[in-house]
Amino acid sequence: MTNPVSTEPPGGDLWVFGYGSLMWRPGFAFEEQVQARLIGAHRALCVYSFDHRGTPERPGLVLGLDRGGACRGIAFRVAAARRNDTIAYLRAREQTTNVYHEVTRSVWLKDDPRRQVTALTYVVNRGHVQYAGRLGLQDQLRYVRQGHGRSGNNRDYVLSTVAAIEAQGFRDAPLHRLAALLSNDAIASQEATQ
């Protein structure tokens, strides 16, 4: 990635870039949310979840920003007065096992394509034991089906993320393929109980 890496965003209001569960459950107060695009990394189910959506014995699979490509998501603007509390909240939520690097990246806001802001976000640590790399669809399906952690089951995480992406008016082809299979699971389960 060509953007400079920093552990702390610059002073003033804080921008946070959400590409997974932050899109549908940010968990912090914000002044505005704007569709945004980050270039140089893409959204991928590339993190084994040992905590929120799985356990070390039965890992789930969650999203990370992995190198290459681009990612559409949501940029949240947090008031300067809430900056430190928001960063503390995000660290407690996202860094339970330190599988992510906390970084700042340039994102381009959809309301004005020339408007670029620096946003705090979380990029996968490729050297971490929880880095899954690029898994095939059947492997992803297996991990998501089995995953359940303190934040709930892995299936709901994937389907909620897909719903948030659709609400923003775009698609993520790999996630949509997985969501279709998970939805078929639910239909088959309903039919089996009738």
Contacts in CASP RR format, 6 or more apart in sequence:
PFRMAT RR
TARGET T0000
AUTHOR 0000-0000-0000
METHOD contacts of the structure
MODEL  1
MTNPVSTEPPGGDLWVFGYGSLMWRPGFAFEEQVQARLIGAHRALCVYSF
DHRGTPERPGLVLGLDRGGACRGIAFRVAAARRNDTIAYLRAREQTTNVY
HEVTRSVWLKDDPRRQVTALTYVVNRGHVQYAGRLGLQDQLRYVRQGHGR
SGNNRDYVLSTVAAIEAQGFRDAPLHRLAALLSNDAIASQEATQ
1 40 0 8 1.000
1 41 0 8 1.000
1 67 0 8 1.000
1 68 0 8 1.000
1 105 0 8 1.000
1 123 0 8 1.000
2 40 0 8 1.000
3 40 0 8 1.000
3 104 0 8 1.000
3 105 0 8 1.000
3 106 0 8 1.000
4 104 0 8 1.000
5 101 0 8 1.000
5 103 0 8 1.000
5 104 0 8 1.000
6 103 0 8 1.000
6 104 0 8 1.000
7 102 0 8 1.000
7 103 0 8 1.000
8 87 0 8 1.000
8 104 0 8 1.000
9 15 0 8 1.000
9 104 0 8 1.000
9 118 0 8 1.000
9 119 0 8 1.000
9 120 0 8 1.000
10 104 0 8 1.000
10 118 0 8 1.000
11 80 0 8 1.000
11 83 0 8 1.000
12 80 0 8 1.000
12 83 0 8 1.000
13 31 0 8 1.000
13 77 0 8 1.000
13 78 0 8 1.000
13 79 0 8 1.000
13 80 0 8 1.000
13 83 0 8 1.000
14 77 0 8 1.000
14 78 0 8 1.000
14 80 0 8 1.000
14 82 0 8 1.000
14 83 0 8 1.000
14 86 0 8 1.000
14 87 0 8 1.000
14 120 0 8 1.000
15 75 0 8 1.000
15 76 0 8 1.000
15 77 0 8 1.000
15 78 0 8 1.000
15 107 0 8 1.000
15 117 0 8 1.000
15 118 0 8 1.000
15 119 0 8 1.000
15 120 0 8 1.000
16 22 0 8 1.000
16 26 0 8 1.000
16 28 0 8 1.000
16 30 0 8 1.000
16 75 0 8 1.000
16 76 0 8 1.000
16 78 0 8 1.000
16 86 0 8 1.000
16 90 0 8 1.000
16 119 0 8 1.000
16 120 0 8 1.000
16 121 0 8 1.000
17 36 0 8 1.000
17 38 0 8 1.000
17 73 0 8 1.000
17 74 0 8 1.000
17 75 0 8 1.000
17 76 0 8 1.000
17 105 0 8 1.000
17 107 0 8 1.000
17 119 0 8 1.000
17 120 0 8 1.000
17 121 0 8 1.000
18 26 0 8 1.000
18 73 0 8 1.000
18 74 0 8 1.000
18 75 0 8 1.000
18 76 0 8 1.000
18 121 0 8 1.000
19 38 0 8 1.000
19 43 0 8 1.000
19 63 0 8 1.000
19 64 0 8 1.000
19 65 0 8 1.000
19 71 0 8 1.000
19 72 0 8 1.000
19 73 0 8 1.000
19 74 0 8 1.000
19 121 0 8 1.000
20 43 0 8 1.000
20 63 0 8 1.000
20 64 0 8 1.000
20 73 0 8 1.000
20 161 0 8 1.000
20 164 0 8 1.000
21 62 0 8 1.000
21 63 0 8 1.000
21 157 0 8 1.000
21 160 0 8 1.000
21 161 0 8 1.000
22 74 0 8 1.000
22 76 0 8 1.000
23 73 0 8 1.000
23 74 0 8 1.000
23 161 0 8 1.000
23 164 0 8 1.000
23 165 0 8 1.000
23 168 0 8 1.000
24 160 0 8 1.000
24 161 0 8 1.000
24 163 0 8 1.000
24 164 0 8 1.000
25 160 0 8 1.000
26 33 0 8 1.000
26 76 0 8 1.000
27 89 0 8 1.000
28 76 0 8 1.000
28 78 0 8 1.000
28 82 0 8 1.000
28 85 0 8 1.000
28 86 0 8 1.000
28 89 0 8 1.000
28 90 0 8 1.000
29 78 0 8 1.000
29 79 0 8 1.000
29 82 0 8 1.000
29 86 0 8 1.000
30 76 0 8 1.000
30 77 0 8 1.000
30 78 0 8 1.000
30 79 0 8 1.000
31 77 0 8 1.000
31 78 0 8 1.000
31 79 0 8 1.000
32 76 0 8 1.000
32 77 0 8 1.000
33 74 0 8 1.000
33 75 0 8 1.000
33 76 0 8 1.000
33 77 0 8 1.000
34 74 0 8 1.000
34 75 0 8 1.000
34 77 0 8 1.000
34 109 0 8 1.000
34 110 0 8 1.000
34 111 0 8 1.000
35 72 0 8 1.000
35 73 0 8 1.000
35 74 0 8 1.000
35 75 0 8 1.000
35 109 0 8 1.000
35 110 0 8 1.000
35 111 0 8 1.000
35 168 0 8 1.000
36 72 0 8 1.000
36 73 0 8 1.000
36 74 0 8 1.000
36 75 0 8 1.000
36 107 0 8 1.000
36 108 0 8 1.000
36 109 0 8 1.000
36 110 0 8 1.000
36 117 0 8 1.000
36 119 0 8 1.000
37 70 0 8 1.000
37 71 0 8 1.000
37 72 0 8 1.000
37 73 0 8 1.000
37 107 0 8 1.000
37 108 0 8 1.000
37 110 0 8 1.000
38 65 0 8 1.000
38 70 0 8 1.000
38 71 0 8 1.000
38 73 0 8 1.000
38 105 0 8 1.000
38 106 0 8 1.000
38 107 0 8 1.000
38 119 0 8 1.000
38 121 0 8 1.000
39 69 0 8 1.000
39 70 0 8 1.000
39 106 0 8 1.000
39 108 0 8 1.000
40 67 0 8 1.000
40 68 0 8 1.000
40 69 0 8 1.000
40 70 0 8 1.000
41 65 0 8 1.000
41 66 0 8 1.000
41 67 0 8 1.000
41 68 0 8 1.000
41 69 0 8 1.000
41 70 0 8 1.000
41 71 0 8 1.000
41 105 0 8 1.000
41 123 0 8 1.000
42 65 0 8 1.000
42 66 0 8 1.000
42 68 0 8 1.000
42 69 0 8 1.000
42 70 0 8 1.000
42 71 0 8 1.000
43 63 0 8 1.000
43 64 0 8 1.000
43 65 0 8 1.000
43 71 0 8 1.000
43 73 0 8 1.000
43 172 0 8 1.000
43 175 0 8 1.000
44 63 0 8 1.000
44 64 0 8 1.000
44 65 0 8 1.000
44 66 0 8 1.000
44 124 0 8 1.000
44 133 0 8 1.000
44 134 0 8 1.000
44 174 0 8 1.000
45 61 0 8 1.000
45 62 0 8 1.000
45 63 0 8 1.000
45 64 0 8 1.000
45 132 0 8 1.000
45 135 0 8 1.000
45 140 0 8 1.000
45 144 0 8 1.000
45 158 0 8 1.000
45 174 0 8 1.000
45 175 0 8 1.000
45 178 0 8 1.000
46 63 0 8 1.000
46 64 0 8 1.000
46 66 0 8 1.000
46 124 0 8 1.000
46 131 0 8 1.000
46 132 0 8 1.000
46 133 0 8 1.000
46 134 0 8 1.000
46 135 0 8 1.000
47 61 0 8 1.000
47 62 0 8 1.000
47 63 0 8 1.000
47 64 0 8 1.000
47 99 0 8 1.000
47 100 0 8 1.000
47 124 0 8 1.000
47 130 0 8 1.000
47 131 0 8 1.000
47 132 0 8 1.000
48 59 0 8 1.000
48 60 0 8 1.000
48 61 0 8 1.000
48 129 0 8 1.000
48 130 0 8 1.000
48 131 0 8 1.000
48 132 0 8 1.000
48 143 0 8 1.000
49 59 0 8 1.000
49 60 0 8 1.000
49 61 0 8 1.000
49 62 0 8 1.000
49 130 0 8 1.000
49 147 0 8 1.000
49 149 0 8 1.000
49 154 0 8 1.000
50 56 0 8 1.000
50 59 0 8 1.000
50 97 0 8 1.000
50 130 0 8 1.000
51 96 0 8 1.000
51 97 0 8 1.000
51 149 0 8 1.000
51 150 0 8 1.000
52 62 0 8 1.000
52 96 0 8 1.000
52 149 0 8 1.000
52 150 0 8 1.000
52 151 0 8 1.000
52 152 0 8 1.000
52 157 0 8 1.000
53 60 0 8 1.000
53 61 0 8 1.000
53 62 0 8 1.000
53 147 0 8 1.000
53 148 0 8 1.000
53 149 0 8 1.000
53 151 0 8 1.000
53 152 0 8 1.000
53 153 0 8 1.000
53 154 0 8 1.000
53 157 0 8 1.000
54 60 0 8 1.000
54 146 0 8 1.000
54 147 0 8 1.000
54 148 0 8 1.000
54 149 0 8 1.000
54 154 0 8 1.000
55 147 0 8 1.000
55 148 0 8 1.000
55 149 0 8 1.000
58 146 0 8 1.000
58 147 0 8 1.000
58 148 0 8 1.000
59 130 0 8 1.000
59 143 0 8 1.000
59 146 0 8 1.000
59 147 0 8 1.000
60 143 0 8 1.000
60 144 0 8 1.000
60 146 0 8 1.000
60 147 0 8 1.000
60 148 0 8 1.000
60 149 0 8 1.000
60 154 0 8 1.000
61 132 0 8 1.000
61 135 0 8 1.000
61 140 0 8 1.000
61 143 0 8 1.000
61 144 0 8 1.000
61 147 0 8 1.000
61 154 0 8 1.000
62 154 0 8 1.000
62 157 0 8 1.000
63 161 0 8 1.000
64 100 0 8 1.000
64 122 0 8 1.000
64 123 0 8 1.000
64 124 0 8 1.000
65 71 0 8 1.000
65 121 0 8 1.000
65 122 0 8 1.000
65 123 0 8 1.000
65 124 0 8 1.000
66 123 0 8 1.000
66 124 0 8 1.000
66 126 0 8 1.000
66 133 0 8 1.000
67 126 0 8 1.000
72 165 0 8 1.000
72 168 0 8 1.000
72 170 0 8 1.000
73 165 0 8 1.000
73 168 0 8 1.000
74 168 0 8 1.000
75 107 0 8 1.000
75 109 0 8 1.000
75 117 0 8 1.000
75 119 0 8 1.000
77 117 0 8 1.000
78 86 0 8 1.000
87 120 0 8 1.000
90 102 0 8 1.000
90 120 0 8 1.000
90 122 0 8 1.000
91 102 0 8 1.000
94 100 0 8 1.000
94 102 0 8 1.000
94 122 0 8 1.000
95 102 0 8 1.000
95 122 0 8 1.000
97 128 0 8 1.000
97 130 0 8 1.000
98 125 0 8 1.000
98 128 0 8 1.000
99 124 0 8 1.000
99 125 0 8 1.000
99 128 0 8 1.000
99 130 0 8 1.000
99 131 0 8 1.000
100 122 0 8 1.000
100 123 0 8 1.000
100 124 0 8 1.000
100 125 0 8 1.000
101 122 0 8 1.000
101 123 0 8 1.000
101 124 0 8 1.000
101 125 0 8 1.000
102 120 0 8 1.000
102 122 0 8 1.000
103 120 0 8 1.000
103 121 0 8 1.000
103 122 0 8 1.000
103 123 0 8 1.000
104 118 0 8 1.000
104 119 0 8 1.000
104 120 0 8 1.000
104 121 0 8 1.000
105 118 0 8 1.000
105 119 0 8 1.000
105 121 0 8 1.000
105 123 0 8 1.000
106 116 0 8 1.000
106 117 0 8 1.000
106 118 0 8 1.000
106 119 0 8 1.000
107 116 0 8 1.000
107 117 0 8 1.000
107 118 0 8 1.000
107 119 0 8 1.000
107 121 0 8 1.000
108 115 0 8 1.000
108 116 0 8 1.000
109 115 0 8 1.000
109 116 0 8 1.000
109 117 0 8 1.000
124 131 0 8 1.000
125 131 0 8 1.000
126 133 0 8 1.000
132 143 0 8 1.000
135 143 0 8 1.000
137 174 0 8 1.000
137 177 0 8 1.000
137 178 0 8 1.000
137 181 0 8 1.000
140 178 0 8 1.000
141 178 0 8 1.000
141 181 0 8 1.000
141 182 0 8 1.000
143 154 0 8 1.000
144 154 0 8 1.000
144 155 0 8 1.000
144 157 0 8 1.000
144 158 0 8 1.000
144 178 0 8 1.000
144 182 0 8 1.000
145 154 0 8 1.000
145 155 0 8 1.000
145 182 0 8 1.000
145 185 0 8 1.000
146 154 0 8 1.000
147 153 0 8 1.000
147 154 0 8 1.000
147 155 0 8 1.000
148 154 0 8 1.000
151 157 0 8 1.000
155 182 0 8 1.000
155 185 0 8 1.000
158 175 0 8 1.000
158 178 0 8 1.000
158 179 0 8 1.000
158 182 0 8 1.000
159 179 0 8 1.000
159 182 0 8 1.000
159 183 0 8 1.000
161 175 0 8 1.000
162 172 0 8 1.000
162 175 0 8 1.000
162 176 0 8 1.000
162 179 0 8 1.000
165 171 0 8 1.000
165 172 0 8 1.000
165 175 0 8 1.000
END
